[in-house]
């Protein structure tokens, strides 16, 4: 009997310890006895987060919330995470919830590969999540707006919108029917004319000569385009020859010797013209000497008088005078 009582007590004690461990696990107190490192994060609003709530990374549990306290007009959340969790100094913490009625938890992202692994008591950056109550208030506001909009249509009948259109059709039923009939007749007549090749549209579609003319015009345009292309190619060749100094124009443009000779000739011509203007040389005296001009004018007057005298003398007298002058 003694052994049976001791056995029962042992089983009861084991069950009590197991139940106590389960309770501690549920409330998160058991994590205080586990190895890990503490990290902190400061939020403006923790949204009903409690000590013992889960801490996750990519949806995987890595720790629990230890303490929550107010500090410097913010809320300081202390978390204990497993040593294997790669929480980095640039990782950020966000308070999220699993559903509209679910439990809140802290989500920590991976950070960047450039960030160092966070040490004990490292302070993480935070991302503020929209408050659930605020979201619900906005949803309620939207619902109220929808309800108010539906109320504004209360008493509205579709008849007020369709009625005038129906009355217009009923009043103008005859003219509308006649208009539709005319349109159908016009469409049928137009189709018949097009098939028979009548009218402008019918000729454009059915006339073979118009097609041939259009084809010939397109061919001529193609030939003209080919000729223009050939002309442009030849002009390009001429320009290339000029740029390379070939041909007369190319030499005129590129030959330095010809350029110097032309410049020298122009200089000489300029000097000659300057001498002529100054009255130097035979041509300059002929152009600028007033005495020579007067003598030439007087000689021309004498020749004119002699010519007038010869008109009154007979041929024999003129011949005699010429012979006399010669011998």
Buried (B, 14 or more C-beta within 10 A) or exposed (E): EEEEEEEEEEEEEEEEEEEEEEEBEEEBBBBEEEEBBBBBBBBEBBBEBEBBBBBBBEEEEBBBBBEBEEEEEBBBBBBBBBEEBBBBBBBBBBBBBEEEEEEBBBBBBBBEEEBEEBEEEBEBBBEEBEBBEEEEEEEEEEEEEEEEEEEEEEEEEEEEEEEEEEEEEEEEEEEEEEEEEEEEEEEEEBEEBBEEBBBEEBBEEBEEEEEEEEEEEEEEEEEEEEEEEEEEEEEEEBEEEBEEBEEEEBBEEBEEEEEEEEEEEEEEEEEBEEEBEEBEEEEBEEEBEEEEEEEEEEEEEEEEEEEEEEEEEEEEEEEEEEEEEEE
